[in-house]
Amino acid sequence: MPAVLRFLPFILLWLKVDHSKHPEYPRRSIEELEEEIFLQGISNGVLCTRGAWFRTEPNTPASGMFFRTTFASASEEAMATAIQRLGQAIRQSYRIE
């Protein structure tokens, strides 16, 4: 985190997840996979924002899977815990664990 704060002193961090590696893609849409990870994150105790909520053209199919996090008011320790929990949600969705 220190490098992020030093060289990217913003309050938002966008994460791109490679949907093409998901075991259920393309049978399930990017939006469905993103929603699953989002809900699993909530179950794991972390809240991030789905990238789909920020799409400028919501009626066209998504071309990628994104999540937005913020660390504006989170301590370094809390942010590390949140990223760990989000990573766990992604691994659960991808059936890596």
Secondary structure as UniProt FT lines:
FT   HELIX           2..7
FT   STRAND          12..17
FT   HELIX           19..21
FT   TURN            23..27
FT   HELIX           30..43
FT   TURN            44..45
FT   STRAND          49..50
FT   HELIX           51..54
FT   TURN            58..59
FT   STRAND          65..70
FT   HELIX           76..93
FT   TURN            94..95
//
